[in-house]
Amino acid sequence: MDTYYNPADMAKFSSDGVGSYASGAWEGFMGYYGPVYADGALTSREKHLIALGVAAALQCPYCIDAHGKSCMELGCDGDQIMETFHVAASIRAGATIAHGLQALPIIEDNEL
């Protein structure tokens, strides 16, 4: 294994892997998870790009792997995938800066 996250573990994201424990919860999750990615108001492709961006922001290598592959299978190209990462990075950075608002009262109340 070359990383802390073992890519081979992705195969255990299944009913006989992680789903073999608390199987009712697994079945409920999969009953929700699958339909979420079906075409609807958004295409499956768009949904997987969103999921890839969220996975990037949450830094989940398993989700990046799974949704990145789905994006490629659904016709996305490298530029679209990398733009998704840049969008995720901008939101994460913007949220960090926006939390600076929490510091304003501390600054304003304690300025000499």
Backbone atoms as SQL, in Angstrom:
CREATE TABLE atoms (id INTEGER PRIMARY KEY, chain TEXT, resi INTEGER, resn TEXT, atom TEXT, x REAL, y REAL, z REAL);
INSERT INTO atoms VALUES
  (1, 'A', 1, 'MET', 'N', 0.856, -1.175, 0.000),
  (2, 'A', 1, 'MET', 'CA', 0.000, 0.000, 0.000),
  (3, 'A', 1, 'MET', 'C', 0.899, 1.234, 0.000),
  (4, 'A', 2, 'ASP', 'N', 0.660, 2.135, -0.957),
  (5, 'A', 2, 'ASP', 'CA', 1.489, 3.326, -1.103),
  (6, 'A', 2, 'ASP', 'C', 0.948, 4.536, -0.369),
  (7, 'A', 3, 'THR', 'N', -0.300, 4.492, 0.057),
  (8, 'A', 3, 'THR', 'CA', -0.919, 5.633, 0.721),
  (9, 'A', 3, 'THR', 'C', -1.653, 5.156, 1.960),
  (10, 'A', 4, 'TYR', 'N', -2.006, 6.105, 2.805),
  (11, 'A', 4, 'TYR', 'CA', -2.802, 5.778, 3.981),
  (12, 'A', 4, 'TYR', 'C', -4.143, 5.196, 3.552),
  (13, 'A', 5, 'TYR', 'N', -4.710, 5.752, 2.493),
  (14, 'A', 5, 'TYR', 'CA', -5.951, 5.236, 1.930),
  (15, 'A', 5, 'TYR', 'C', -5.606, 4.159, 0.920),
  (16, 'A', 6, 'ASN', 'N', -6.121, 2.989, 1.125),
  (17, 'A', 6, 'ASN', 'CA', -5.822, 1.868, 0.244),
  (18, 'A', 6, 'ASN', 'C', -6.833, 1.842, -0.901),
  (19, 'A', 7, 'PRO', 'N', -6.389, 2.110, -2.125),
  (20, 'A', 7, 'PRO', 'CA', -7.322, 2.109, -3.254),
  (21, 'A', 7, 'PRO', 'C', -8.091, 0.791, -3.394),
  (22, 'A', 8, 'ALA', 'N', -7.500, -0.313, -2.975),
  (23, 'A', 8, 'ALA', 'CA', -8.185, -1.602, -3.066),
  (24, 'A', 8, 'ALA', 'C', -9.410, -1.655, -2.152),
  (25, 'A', 9, 'ASP', 'N', -9.441, -0.790, -1.150),
  (26, 'A', 9, 'ASP', 'CA', -10.583, -0.776, -0.237),
  (27, 'A', 9, 'ASP', 'C', -11.868, -0.312, -0.906),
  (28, 'A', 10, 'MET', 'N', -11.777, 0.370, -2.035),
  (29, 'A', 10, 'MET', 'CA', -12.984, 0.814, -2.738),
  (30, 'A', 10, 'MET', 'C', -13.904, -0.366, -3.034),
  (31, 'A', 11, 'ALA', 'N', -13.323, -1.527, -3.290),
  (32, 'A', 11, 'ALA', 'CA', -14.129, -2.715, -3.571),
  (33, 'A', 11, 'ALA', 'C', -14.965, -3.121, -2.359),
  (34, 'A', 12, 'LYS', 'N', -14.575, -2.676, -1.186),
  (35, 'A', 12, 'LYS', 'CA', -15.301, -3.018, 0.041),
  (36, 'A', 12, 'LYS', 'C', -16.463, -2.065, 0.311),
  (37, 'A', 13, 'PHE', 'N', -16.654, -1.084, -0.570),
  (38, 'A', 13, 'PHE', 'CA', -17.822, -0.210, -0.490),
  (39, 'A', 13, 'PHE', 'C', -18.954, -0.959, -1.179),
  (40, 'A', 14, 'SER', 'N', -19.417, -1.993, -0.505),
  (41, 'A', 14, 'SER', 'CA', -20.381, -2.914, -1.099),
  (42, 'A', 14, 'SER', 'C', -21.190, -3.575, 0.007),
  (43, 'A', 15, 'SER', 'N', -22.232, -4.307, -0.407),
  (44, 'A', 15, 'SER', 'CA', -23.084, -4.974, 0.576),
  (45, 'A', 15, 'SER', 'C', -22.344, -6.074, 1.328),
  (46, 'A', 16, 'ASP', 'N', -21.335, -6.671, 0.714),
  (47, 'A', 16, 'ASP', 'CA', -20.579, -7.706, 1.423),
  (48, 'A', 16, 'ASP', 'C', -19.307, -7.162, 2.064),
  (49, 'A', 17, 'GLY', 'N', -19.071, -5.865, 1.939),
  (50, 'A', 17, 'GLY', 'CA', -17.948, -5.197, 2.614),
  (51, 'A', 17, 'GLY', 'C', -18.483, -4.415, 3.795),
  (52, 'A', 18, 'VAL', 'N', -18.386, -3.098, 3.701),
  (53, 'A', 18, 'VAL', 'CA', -18.863, -2.244, 4.790),
  (54, 'A', 18, 'VAL', 'C', -20.361, -2.438, 5.032),
  (55, 'A', 19, 'GLY', 'N', -21.093, -2.794, 3.989),
  (56, 'A', 19, 'GLY', 'CA', -22.532, -3.001, 4.122),
  (57, 'A', 19, 'GLY', 'C', -22.923, -4.261, 4.861),
  (58, 'A', 20, 'SER', 'N', -21.975, -5.153, 5.109),
  (59, 'A', 20, 'SER', 'CA', -22.304, -6.381, 5.840),
  (60, 'A', 20, 'SER', 'C', -22.517, -6.103, 7.321),
  (61, 'A', 21, 'TYR', 'N', -22.153, -4.929, 7.773),
  (62, 'A', 21, 'TYR', 'CA', -22.409, -4.491, 9.142),
  (63, 'A', 21, 'TYR', 'C', -23.545, -3.476, 9.089),
  (64, 'A', 22, 'ALA', 'N', -24.445, -3.527, 10.013),
  (65, 'A', 22, 'ALA', 'CA', -25.605, -2.628, 10.027),
  (66, 'A', 22, 'ALA', 'C', -26.258, -2.636, 8.640),
  (67, 'A', 23, 'SER', 'N', -26.599, -3.826, 8.182),
  (68, 'A', 23, 'SER', 'CA', -27.078, -3.995, 6.805),
  (69, 'A', 23, 'SER', 'C', -28.342, -3.189, 6.508),
  (70, 'A', 24, 'GLY', 'N', -29.208, -3.003, 7.491),
  (71, 'A', 24, 'GLY', 'CA', -30.406, -2.200, 7.258),
  (72, 'A', 24, 'GLY', 'C', -30.064, -0.760, 6.929),
  (73, 'A', 25, 'ALA', 'N', -29.098, -0.209, 7.651),
  (74, 'A', 25, 'ALA', 'CA', -28.660, 1.156, 7.375),
  (75, 'A', 25, 'ALA', 'C', -28.007, 1.231, 6.003),
  (76, 'A', 26, 'TRP', 'N', -27.206, 0.217, 5.656),
  (77, 'A', 26, 'TRP', 'CA', -26.562, 0.169, 4.340),
  (78, 'A', 26, 'TRP', 'C', -27.611, 0.149, 3.232),
  (79, 'A', 27, 'GLU', 'N', -28.613, -0.699, 3.383),
  (80, 'A', 27, 'GLU', 'CA', -29.660, -0.803, 2.367),
  (81, 'A', 27, 'GLU', 'C', -30.413, 0.525, 2.231),
  (82, 'A', 28, 'GLY', 'N', -30.670, 1.176, 3.352),
  (83, 'A', 28, 'GLY', 'CA', -31.325, 2.479, 3.305),
  (84, 'A', 28, 'GLY', 'C', -30.469, 3.509, 2.580),
  (85, 'A', 29, 'PHE', 'N', -29.176, 3.503, 2.898),
  (86, 'A', 29, 'PHE', 'CA', -28.259, 4.434, 2.248),
  (87, 'A', 29, 'PHE', 'C', -28.209, 4.178, 0.742),
  (88, 'A', 30, 'MET', 'N', -28.056, 2.927, 0.349),
  (89, 'A', 30, 'MET', 'CA', -27.956, 2.614, -1.076),
  (90, 'A', 30, 'MET', 'C', -29.271, 2.881, -1.802),
  (91, 'A', 31, 'GLY', 'N', -30.399, 2.695, -1.104),
  (92, 'A', 31, 'GLY', 'CA', -31.694, 3.016, -1.707),
  (93, 'A', 31, 'GLY', 'C', -31.834, 4.497, -2.003),
  (94, 'A', 32, 'TYR', 'N', -31.122, 5.307, -1.246),
  (95, 'A', 32, 'TYR', 'CA', -31.111, 6.755, -1.459),
  (96, 'A', 32, 'TYR', 'C', -30.004, 7.157, -2.431),
  (97, 'A', 33, 'TYR', 'N', -28.809, 6.601, -2.222),
  (98, 'A', 33, 'TYR', 'CA', -27.610, 6.984, -2.964),
  (99, 'A', 33, 'TYR', 'C', -27.768, 6.777, -4.470),
  (100, 'A', 34, 'GLY', 'N', -28.232, 5.621, -4.866),
  (101, 'A', 34, 'GLY', 'CA', -28.356, 5.326, -6.295),
  (102, 'A', 34, 'GLY', 'C', -29.254, 6.305, -7.037),
  (103, 'A', 35, 'PRO', 'N', -30.497, 6.478, -6.593),
  (104, 'A', 35, 'PRO', 'CA', -31.396, 7.400, -7.284),
  (105, 'A', 35, 'PRO', 'C', -30.924, 8.855, -7.296),
  (106, 'A', 36, 'VAL', 'N', -30.147, 9.252, -6.306),
  (107, 'A', 36, 'VAL', 'CA', -29.653, 10.636, -6.266),
  (108, 'A', 36, 'VAL', 'C', -28.866, 10.962, -7.533),
  (109, 'A', 37, 'TYR', 'N', -28.152, 9.999, -8.071),
  (110, 'A', 37, 'TYR', 'CA', -27.292, 10.239, -9.230),
  (111, 'A', 37, 'TYR', 'C', -27.970, 9.983, -10.570),
  (112, 'A', 38, 'ALA', 'N', -29.241, 9.614, -10.540),
  (113, 'A', 38, 'ALA', 'CA', -29.990, 9.423, -11.790),
  (114, 'A', 38, 'ALA', 'C', -30.307, 10.795, -12.396),
  (115, 'A', 39, 'ASP', 'N', -30.512, 10.808, -13.710),
  (116, 'A', 39, 'ASP', 'CA', -30.922, 12.044, -14.373),
  (117, 'A', 39, 'ASP', 'C', -32.214, 12.561, -13.756),
  (118, 'A', 40, 'GLY', 'N', -32.261, 13.840, -13.549),
  (119, 'A', 40, 'GLY', 'CA', -33.447, 14.512, -13.027),
  (120, 'A', 40, 'GLY', 'C', -33.393, 15.938, -13.519),
  (121, 'A', 41, 'ALA', 'N', -33.607, 16.893, -12.630),
  (122, 'A', 41, 'ALA', 'CA', -33.455, 18.298, -12.999),
  (123, 'A', 41, 'ALA', 'C', -32.013, 18.566, -13.409),
  (124, 'A', 42, 'LEU', 'N', -31.086, 17.827, -12.803),
  (125, 'A', 42, 'LEU', 'CA', -29.669, 17.840, -13.200),
  (126, 'A', 42, 'LEU', 'C', -29.358, 16.504, -13.862),
  (127, 'A', 43, 'THR', 'N', -28.448, 16.512, -14.800),
  (128, 'A', 43, 'THR', 'CA', -28.036, 15.257, -15.414),
  (129, 'A', 43, 'THR', 'C', -27.143, 14.484, -14.448),
  (130, 'A', 44, 'SER', 'N', -27.031, 13.204, -14.683),
  (131, 'A', 44, 'SER', 'CA', -26.128, 12.377, -13.888),
  (132, 'A', 44, 'SER', 'C', -24.714, 12.925, -13.963),
  (133, 'A', 45, 'ARG', 'N', -24.321, 13.378, -15.124),
  (134, 'A', 45, 'ARG', 'CA', -22.986, 13.960, -15.329),
  (135, 'A', 45, 'ARG', 'C', -22.774, 15.175, -14.433),
  (136, 'A', 46, 'GLU', 'N', -23.765, 16.080, -14.418),
  (137, 'A', 46, 'GLU', 'CA', -23.673, 17.275, -13.578),
  (138, 'A', 46, 'GLU', 'C', -23.602, 16.893, -12.098),
  (139, 'A', 47, 'LYS', 'N', -24.395, 15.909, -11.708),
  (140, 'A', 47, 'LYS', 'CA', -24.410, 15.477, -10.313),
  (141, 'A', 47, 'LYS', 'C', -23.066, 14.893, -9.895),
  (142, 'A', 48, 'HIS', 'N', -22.436, 14.134, -10.777),
  (143, 'A', 48, 'HIS', 'CA', -21.127, 13.569, -10.448),
  (144, 'A', 48, 'HIS', 'C', -20.051, 14.657, -10.398),
  (145, 'A', 49, 'LEU', 'N', -20.160, 15.685, -11.221),
  (146, 'A', 49, 'LEU', 'CA', -19.227, 16.814, -11.116),
  (147, 'A', 49, 'LEU', 'C', -19.406, 17.533, -9.781),
  (148, 'A', 50, 'ILE', 'N', -20.646, 17.717, -9.357),
  (149, 'A', 50, 'ILE', 'CA', -20.902, 18.328, -8.053),
  (150, 'A', 50, 'ILE', 'C', -20.312, 17.448, -6.955),
  (151, 'A', 51, 'ALA', 'N', -20.573, 16.159, -7.045),
  (152, 'A', 51, 'ALA', 'CA', -20.055, 15.230, -6.036),
  (153, 'A', 51, 'ALA', 'C', -18.528, 15.255, -6.001),
  (154, 'A', 52, 'LEU', 'N', -17.914, 15.373, -7.150),
  (155, 'A', 52, 'LEU', 'CA', -16.452, 15.452, -7.212),
  (156, 'A', 52, 'LEU', 'C', -15.956, 16.712, -6.508),
  (157, 'A', 53, 'GLY', 'N', -16.635, 17.825, -6.725),
  (158, 'A', 53, 'GLY', 'CA', -16.246, 19.065, -6.060),
  (159, 'A', 53, 'GLY', 'C', -16.415, 18.982, -4.552),
  (160, 'A', 54, 'VAL', 'N', -17.503, 18.388, -4.108),
  (161, 'A', 54, 'VAL', 'CA', -17.719, 18.216, -2.670),
  (162, 'A', 54, 'VAL', 'C', -16.653, 17.274, -2.102),
  (163, 'A', 55, 'ALA', 'N', -16.364, 16.204, -2.819),
  (164, 'A', 55, 'ALA', 'CA', -15.328, 15.262, -2.369),
  (165, 'A', 55, 'ALA', 'C', -13.977, 15.950, -2.254),
  (166, 'A', 56, 'ALA', 'N', -13.699, 16.834, -3.189),
  (167, 'A', 56, 'ALA', 'CA', -12.433, 17.582, -3.125),
  (168, 'A', 56, 'ALA', 'C', -12.404, 18.475, -1.891),
  (169, 'A', 57, 'ALA', 'N', -13.503, 19.184, -1.644),
  (170, 'A', 57, 'ALA', 'CA', -13.564, 20.081, -0.489),
  (171, 'A', 57, 'ALA', 'C', -13.474, 19.304, 0.820),
  (172, 'A', 58, 'LEU', 'N', -14.087, 18.116, 0.854),
  (173, 'A', 58, 'LEU', 'CA', -14.043, 17.282, 2.062),
  (174, 'A', 58, 'LEU', 'C', -12.775, 16.443, 2.131),
  (175, 'A', 59, 'GLN', 'N', -12.038, 16.426, 1.040),
  (176, 'A', 59, 'GLN', 'CA', -10.773, 15.704, 0.933),
  (177, 'A', 59, 'GLN', 'C', -10.943, 14.201, 1.151),
  (178, 'A', 60, 'CYS', 'N', -11.925, 13.607, 0.467),
  (179, 'A', 60, 'CYS', 'CA', -12.167, 12.170, 0.541),
  (180, 'A', 60, 'CYS', 'C', -11.580, 11.502, -0.699),
  (181, 'A', 61, 'PRO', 'N', -10.441, 10.837, -0.566),
  (182, 'A', 61, 'PRO', 'CA', -9.823, 10.232, -1.743),
  (183, 'A', 61, 'PRO', 'C', -10.675, 9.136, -2.375),
  (184, 'A', 62, 'TYR', 'N', -11.442, 8.429, -1.567),
  (185, 'A', 62, 'TYR', 'CA', -12.300, 7.387, -2.135),
  (186, 'A', 62, 'TYR', 'C', -13.377, 7.999, -3.021),
  (187, 'A', 63, 'CYS', 'N', -13.989, 9.081, -2.544),
  (188, 'A', 63, 'CYS', 'CA', -15.035, 9.747, -3.325),
  (189, 'A', 63, 'CYS', 'C', -14.454, 10.426, -4.560),
  (190, 'A', 64, 'ILE', 'N', -13.270, 10.993, -4.419),
  (191, 'A', 64, 'ILE', 'CA', -12.610, 11.603, -5.581),
  (192, 'A', 64, 'ILE', 'C', -12.363, 10.542, -6.639),
  (193, 'A', 65, 'ASP', 'N', -11.895, 9.390, -6.219),
  (194, 'A', 65, 'ASP', 'CA', -11.641, 8.285, -7.144),
  (195, 'A', 65, 'ASP', 'C', -12.936, 7.840, -7.823),
  (196, 'A', 66, 'ALA', 'N', -13.951, 7.567, -7.028),
  (197, 'A', 66, 'ALA', 'CA', -15.208, 7.047, -7.575),
  (198, 'A', 66, 'ALA', 'C', -15.898, 8.057, -8.491),
  (199, 'A', 67, 'HIS', 'N', -16.036, 9.296, -8.020),
  (200, 'A', 67, 'HIS', 'CA', -16.760, 10.284, -8.827),
  (201, 'A', 67, 'HIS', 'C', -15.906, 10.799, -9.986),
  (202, 'A', 68, 'GLY', 'N', -14.593, 10.839, -9.804),
  (203, 'A', 68, 'GLY', 'CA', -13.719, 11.197, -10.922),
  (204, 'A', 68, 'GLY', 'C', -13.859, 10.200, -12.070),
  (205, 'A', 69, 'LYS', 'N', -13.871, 8.923, -11.725),
  (206, 'A', 69, 'LYS', 'CA', -14.056, 7.884, -12.757),
  (207, 'A', 69, 'LYS', 'C', -15.430, 7.994, -13.392),
  (208, 'A', 70, 'SER', 'N', -16.453, 8.231, -12.566),
  (209, 'A', 70, 'SER', 'CA', -17.809, 8.388, -13.122),
  (210, 'A', 70, 'SER', 'C', -17.862, 9.573, -14.068),
  (211, 'A', 71, 'CYS', 'N', -17.212, 10.672, -13.697),
  (212, 'A', 71, 'CYS', 'CA', -17.191, 11.857, -14.568),
  (213, 'A', 71, 'CYS', 'C', -16.565, 11.521, -15.914),
  (214, 'A', 72, 'MET', 'N', -15.454, 10.812, -15.891),
  (215, 'A', 72, 'MET', 'CA', -14.798, 10.440, -17.153),
  (216, 'A', 72, 'MET', 'C', -15.697, 9.531, -17.983),
  (217, 'A', 73, 'GLU', 'N', -16.340, 8.563, -17.321),
  (218, 'A', 73, 'GLU', 'CA', -17.240, 7.647, -18.033),
  (219, 'A', 73, 'GLU', 'C', -18.434, 8.388, -18.631),
  (220, 'A', 74, 'LEU', 'N', -18.832, 9.497, -18.011),
  (221, 'A', 74, 'LEU', 'CA', -19.974, 10.264, -18.489),
  (222, 'A', 74, 'LEU', 'C', -19.583, 11.368, -19.459),
  (223, 'A', 75, 'GLY', 'N', -18.326, 11.357, -19.903),
  (224, 'A', 75, 'GLY', 'CA', -17.905, 12.261, -20.967),
  (225, 'A', 75, 'GLY', 'C', -17.201, 13.529, -20.544),
  (226, 'A', 76, 'CYS', 'N', -16.886, 13.678, -19.271),
  (227, 'A', 76, 'CYS', 'CA', -16.141, 14.865, -18.844),
  (228, 'A', 76, 'CYS', 'C', -14.701, 14.758, -19.325),
  (229, 'A', 77, 'ASP', 'N', -14.082, 15.908, -19.530),
  (230, 'A', 77, 'ASP', 'CA', -12.669, 15.899, -19.914),
  (231, 'A', 77, 'ASP', 'C', -11.828, 16.438, -18.755),
  (232, 'A', 78, 'GLY', 'N', -10.546, 16.409, -18.925),
  (233, 'A', 78, 'GLY', 'CA', -9.633, 16.837, -17.876),
  (234, 'A', 78, 'GLY', 'C', -9.837, 18.274, -17.441),
  (235, 'A', 79, 'ASP', 'N', -10.110, 19.163, -18.397),
  (236, 'A', 79, 'ASP', 'CA', -10.331, 20.565, -18.042),
  (237, 'A', 79, 'ASP', 'C', -11.562, 20.721, -17.156),
  (238, 'A', 80, 'GLN', 'N', -12.625, 20.009, -17.470),
  (239, 'A', 80, 'GLN', 'CA', -13.842, 20.105, -16.669),
  (240, 'A', 80, 'GLN', 'C', -13.604, 19.573, -15.252),
  (241, 'A', 81, 'ILE', 'N', -12.885, 18.481, -15.153),
  (242, 'A', 81, 'ILE', 'CA', -12.605, 17.910, -13.841),
  (243, 'A', 81, 'ILE', 'C', -11.725, 18.848, -13.023),
  (244, 'A', 82, 'MET', 'N', -10.701, 19.396, -13.628),
  (245, 'A', 82, 'MET', 'CA', -9.817, 20.292, -12.871),
  (246, 'A', 82, 'MET', 'C', -10.507, 21.605, -12.518),
  (247, 'A', 83, 'GLU', 'N', -11.392, 22.103, -13.389),
  (248, 'A', 83, 'GLU', 'CA', -12.162, 23.293, -13.038),
  (249, 'A', 83, 'GLU', 'C', -13.037, 23.014, -11.826),
  (250, 'A', 84, 'THR', 'N', -13.560, 21.805, -11.741),
  (251, 'A', 84, 'THR', 'CA', -14.360, 21.410, -10.581),
  (252, 'A', 84, 'THR', 'C', -13.540, 21.525, -9.303),
  (253, 'A', 85, 'PHE', 'N', -12.270, 21.105, -9.361),
  (254, 'A', 85, 'PHE', 'CA', -11.396, 21.217, -8.192),
  (255, 'A', 85, 'PHE', 'C', -11.135, 22.688, -7.848),
  (256, 'A', 86, 'HIS', 'N', -10.988, 23.528, -8.853),
  (257, 'A', 86, 'HIS', 'CA', -10.765, 24.956, -8.596),
  (258, 'A', 86, 'HIS', 'C', -12.007, 25.608, -7.988),
  (259, 'A', 87, 'VAL', 'N', -13.175, 25.216, -8.449),
  (260, 'A', 87, 'VAL', 'CA', -14.407, 25.738, -7.856),
  (261, 'A', 87, 'VAL', 'C', -14.486, 25.326, -6.387),
  (262, 'A', 88, 'ALA', 'N', -14.201, 24.055, -6.114),
  (263, 'A', 88, 'ALA', 'CA', -14.224, 23.573, -4.728),
  (264, 'A', 88, 'ALA', 'C', -13.225, 24.339, -3.871),
  (265, 'A', 89, 'ALA', 'N', -12.039, 24.570, -4.405),
  (266, 'A', 89, 'ALA', 'CA', -11.014, 25.305, -3.658),
  (267, 'A', 89, 'ALA', 'C', -11.457, 26.736, -3.383),
  (268, 'A', 90, 'SER', 'N', -12.125, 27.364, -4.348),
  (269, 'A', 90, 'SER', 'CA', -12.559, 28.753, -4.142),
  (270, 'A', 90, 'SER', 'C', -13.625, 28.838, -3.057),
  (271, 'A', 91, 'ILE', 'N', -14.514, 27.870, -3.014),
  (272, 'A', 91, 'ILE', 'CA', -15.548, 27.860, -1.983),
  (273, 'A', 91, 'ILE', 'C', -14.929, 27.621, -0.611),
  (274, 'A', 92, 'ARG', 'N', -13.997, 26.681, -0.556),
  (275, 'A', 92, 'ARG', 'CA', -13.344, 26.401, 0.734),
  (276, 'A', 92, 'ARG', 'C', -12.554, 27.626, 1.214),
  (277, 'A', 93, 'ALA', 'N', -11.849, 28.273, 0.303),
  (278, 'A', 93, 'ALA', 'CA', -11.092, 29.470, 0.673),
  (279, 'A', 93, 'ALA', 'C', -12.033, 30.607, 1.057),
  (280, 'A', 94, 'GLY', 'N', -13.084, 30.800, 0.285),
  (281, 'A', 94, 'GLY', 'CA', -14.038, 31.857, 0.587),
  (282, 'A', 94, 'GLY', 'C', -14.709, 31.651, 1.934),
  (283, 'A', 95, 'ALA', 'N', -15.050, 30.410, 2.244),
  (284, 'A', 95, 'ALA', 'CA', -15.670, 30.112, 3.535),
  (285, 'A', 95, 'ALA', 'C', -14.702, 30.397, 4.680),
  (286, 'A', 96, 'THR', 'N', -13.434, 30.112, 4.459),
  (287, 'A', 96, 'THR', 'CA', -12.429, 30.400, 5.485),
  (288, 'A', 96, 'THR', 'C', -12.338, 31.900, 5.727),
  (289, 'A', 97, 'ILE', 'N', -12.274, 32.671, 4.656),
  (290, 'A', 97, 'ILE', 'CA', -12.196, 34.128, 4.789),
  (291, 'A', 97, 'ILE', 'C', -13.476, 34.674, 5.415),
  (292, 'A', 98, 'ALA', 'N', -14.634, 34.136, 5.012),
  (293, 'A', 98, 'ALA', 'CA', -15.909, 34.594, 5.573),
  (294, 'A', 98, 'ALA', 'C', -15.968, 34.355, 7.074),
  (295, 'A', 99, 'HIS', 'N', -15.309, 33.312, 7.551),
  (296, 'A', 99, 'HIS', 'CA', -15.285, 33.074, 8.991),
  (297, 'A', 99, 'HIS', 'C', -14.466, 34.135, 9.728),
  (298, 'A', 100, 'GLY', 'N', -13.736, 34.928, 8.981),
  (299, 'A', 100, 'GLY', 'CA', -13.052, 36.069, 9.581),
  (300, 'A', 100, 'GLY', 'C', -14.034, 37.053, 10.188),
  (301, 'A', 101, 'LEU', 'N', -15.287, 37.011, 9.728),
  (302, 'A', 101, 'LEU', 'CA', -16.318, 37.864, 10.324),
  (303, 'A', 101, 'LEU', 'C', -16.462, 37.582, 11.815),
  (304, 'A', 102, 'GLN', 'N', -16.196, 36.351, 12.212),
  (305, 'A', 102, 'GLN', 'CA', -16.273, 36.005, 13.630),
  (306, 'A', 102, 'GLN', 'C', -15.204, 36.734, 14.441),
  (307, 'A', 103, 'ALA', 'N', -14.114, 37.093, 13.783),
  (308, 'A', 103, 'ALA', 'CA', -13.024, 37.776, 14.471),
  (309, 'A', 103, 'ALA', 'C', -13.240, 39.278, 14.562),
  (310, 'A', 104, 'LEU', 'N', -14.104, 39.832, 13.720),
  (311, 'A', 104, 'LEU', 'CA', -14.290, 41.283, 13.732),
  (312, 'A', 104, 'LEU', 'C', -14.700, 41.830, 15.094),
  (313, 'A', 105, 'PRO', 'N', -15.675, 41.248, 15.785),
  (314, 'A', 105, 'PRO', 'CA', -16.023, 41.792, 17.104),
  (315, 'A', 105, 'PRO', 'C', -14.854, 41.718, 18.089),
  (316, 'A', 106, 'ILE', 'N', -14.061, 40.675, 17.983),
  (317, 'A', 106, 'ILE', 'CA', -12.886, 40.562, 18.859),
  (318, 'A', 106, 'ILE', 'C', -11.915, 41.708, 18.574),
  (319, 'A', 107, 'ILE', 'N', -11.695, 41.971, 17.306),
  (320, 'A', 107, 'ILE', 'CA', -10.786, 43.059, 16.906),
  (321, 'A', 107, 'ILE', 'C', -11.365, 44.396, 17.333),
  (322, 'A', 108, 'GLU', 'N', -12.633, 44.621, 16.965),
  (323, 'A', 108, 'GLU', 'CA', -13.261, 45.916, 17.227),
  (324, 'A', 108, 'GLU', 'C', -13.416, 46.185, 18.722),
  (325, 'A', 109, 'ASP', 'N', -13.723, 45.166, 19.507),
  (326, 'A', 109, 'ASP', 'CA', -13.901, 45.349, 20.949),
  (327, 'A', 109, 'ASP', 'C', -12.598, 45.507, 21.683),
  (328, 'A', 110, 'ASN', 'N', -11.495, 45.132, 21.068),
  (329, 'A', 110, 'ASN', 'CA', -10.210, 45.159, 21.761),
  (330, 'A', 110, 'ASN', 'C', -9.184, 46.096, 21.144),
  (331, 'A', 111, 'GLU', 'N', -9.602, 46.908, 20.184),
  (332, 'A', 111, 'GLU', 'CA', -8.661, 47.858, 19.599),
  (333, 'A', 111, 'GLU', 'C', -8.347, 48.942, 20.603),
  (334, 'A', 112, 'LEU', 'N', -7.120, 49.326, 20.617),
  (335, 'A', 112, 'LEU', 'CA', -6.708, 50.367, 21.568),
  (336, 'A', 112, 'LEU', 'C', -7.023, 51.729, 21.027);
